Amino acid sequence: MYPAGNLLIPASHGHLEAIYRPGSDHAERVALVLHPHPLHGGTMHNKVVFRTAKALNEAGYEVLRFNFRGVGKSTGEFDEQRGETDDARTALDYLLASQPHAKEVVLAGFSFGSVIGLRLGCADSRVDRLIAIGVPARIGNLDFLAECRKPKLFIHGVEDEIAPLAPLEDFLATLPVESDFRLVRIEGAGHFFDDHARELMAAVKTVES
């Protein structure tokens, strides 16, 4: 049985510091949550990451969040998305090995973590649904989504000052109808959803809608 609470996940560079919280669904639904940019203070304790994990947990998901390499007690050092993608895959491997009977797998991420999550989740057949919160839509960085048919939930603050909403809206407008996505706009919210935690958590809980 997967131990609840704090743990260290074995990784190629040593280990990943993580926190696991059981849900109420007997491990039939599991979720992995990825944190924002390690070089800008991003950790698994980020309030958006915490609230995303909490919302999924309240919705019945077993939830794992972890620190990318070089953050907190995780070994290694920042690796320009390559190593961080490997870390996310390692955490996903560990979660699913511990919960082999999971019927629904959600991969969620915030900011930098949302790009990692979308890229890994679209490519990994084990992942069923994706949540991207405050995803930075820069030229070319999300082009792979044109071929991704998995359900995707984008949650974005209308007043996001770090990853503006307009470029994301413009990009999503180019995706084919069959790409299967929803965009939830949270009025008045900036990148970190200050004073909008309730709306953020409510949006996360619509992942299966």
Residue pairs with C-beta under 8 A, 6 or more apart in sequence:
1 98
2 20
2 22
2 27
2 62
2 95
2 98
2 99
3 20
4 20
4 21
4 22
5 19
5 20
6 17
6 18
6 19
7 18
7 19
7 20
8 15
8 16
8 17
8 18
8 73
9 15
9 16
9 18
9 66
9 90
9 91
9 94
10 90
10 94
11 69
11 74
11 75
11 76
11 87
11 90
12 86
12 90
13 69
13 75
13 76
13 83
14 74
14 75
14 76
15 73
15 74
15 75
16 66
16 67
16 68
16 69
16 74
16 75
16 87
16 90
16 91
17 44
17 66
17 67
17 71
17 72
17 73
17 74
18 44
18 64
18 65
18 66
18 67
18 91
19 44
19 53
19 64
19 65
19 66
20 62
20 63
20 64
21 53
21 57
21 62
21 63
22 62
23 29
23 30
23 56
23 57
23 59
23 60
23 61
23 62
23 63
24 60
25 60
25 61
25 62
27 62
27 99
27 101
27 102
28 101
28 102
28 103
28 104
29 60
29 61
29 62
29 102
29 103
29 104
29 105
29 106
30 61
30 62
30 63
30 64
30 95
30 96
30 99
30 102
30 104
30 105
30 106
31 53
31 56
31 61
31 62
31 63
31 64
31 105
31 106
31 107
31 108
32 63
32 64
32 65
32 88
32 91
32 92
32 95
32 105
32 106
32 107
32 108
32 117
33 44
33 49
33 52
33 53
33 56
33 63
33 64
33 65
33 108
33 109
33 110
33 113
34 49
34 65
34 68
34 88
34 107
34 108
34 109
34 110
34 113
34 114
34 116
34 117
35 42
35 43
35 44
35 46
35 49
35 65
35 67
35 68
35 71
35 109
35 110
35 112
35 113
36 42
36 46
36 48
36 49
36 110
36 111
36 112
36 113
36 134
37 111
37 112
38 68
38 69
38 70
38 71
38 78
38 84
38 112
39 78
40 112
42 68
42 71
42 111
42 112
42 113
43 49
43 67
43 71
43 72
44 50
44 65
44 66
44 67
44 71
44 72
46 110
47 192
47 193
47 197
48 110
48 111
48 133
48 134
48 192
48 193
48 200
49 65
49 110
49 113
50 65
51 193
51 197
51 200
51 201
51 204
52 108
52 110
52 131
52 133
52 200
52 201
52 204
53 63
53 65
54 201
55 200
55 201
55 202
55 204
55 205
56 63
56 106
56 108
56 204
56 205
56 207
57 63
58 201
58 205
59 204
59 205
59 207
61 104
61 106
62 95
62 99
62 102
64 91
64 94
64 95
66 74
66 87
66 91
67 73
67 74
68 74
68 78
68 83
68 84
68 87
68 88
69 75
69 76
69 77
69 78
69 79
69 83
69 84
69 87
70 76
70 77
70 78
74 87
76 83
76 87
78 84
79 86
81 115
81 116
84 112
84 116
85 116
85 119
85 120
88 107
88 116
88 117
88 120
89 120
89 124
92 105
92 107
92 120
92 124
92 126
92 127
96 102
96 105
96 126
104 128
104 129
104 208
105 126
105 127
105 128
105 129
106 127
106 128
106 129
106 130
106 131
106 207
107 117
107 120
107 121
107 124
107 127
107 129
107 130
107 131
108 114
108 117
108 130
108 131
108 132
108 133
108 204
108 207
109 115
109 116
109 117
109 118
109 131
109 132
109 133
109 135
110 133
110 134
111 133
111 134
111 135
111 136
111 162
111 163
111 191
112 136
114 131
114 132
114 133
114 134
114 135
115 132
115 135
115 136
115 141
115 142
117 130
117 131
117 132
118 130
118 132
118 135
118 142
118 144
118 145
118 148
118 152
119 144
120 127
121 127
121 130
121 150
122 130
122 144
122 145
122 147
122 148
122 150
127 150
128 150
128 151
129 150
129 151
129 152
129 153
129 207
129 208
130 150
130 151
130 152
130 153
131 152
131 153
131 155
131 204
131 207
132 152
132 153
132 154
132 155
133 154
133 155
133 156
133 200
133 204
134 155
134 156
134 157
134 160
134 162
134 163
134 191
134 193
135 142
135 154
135 156
135 163
135 168
136 162
136 163
137 163
137 167
137 168
137 170
137 171
138 167
142 171
145 152
145 175
145 179
145 181
146 174
146 175
146 176
146 179
148 179
149 178
149 179
149 180
150 180
151 180
151 181
151 207
152 179
152 180
152 181
152 182
153 181
153 182
153 184
153 203
153 204
153 206
153 207
154 168
154 172
154 181
154 182
154 183
154 184
155 183
155 184
155 186
155 200
155 203
155 204
156 163
156 165
156 168
156 183
156 184
156 185
156 186
157 165
157 185
157 186
157 188
157 189
157 190
157 191
157 193
157 196
158 165
158 185
158 186
158 187
158 188
158 189
159 188
159 189
159 190
160 189
160 190
160 191
161 190
161 191
162 190
162 191
163 191
165 185
168 183
169 183
172 181
172 183
175 181
182 206
182 209
184 203
184 206
186 193
186 196
186 199
186 200
186 203
188 195
188 196
189 195
189 196
189 199
189 200
193 199
193 200
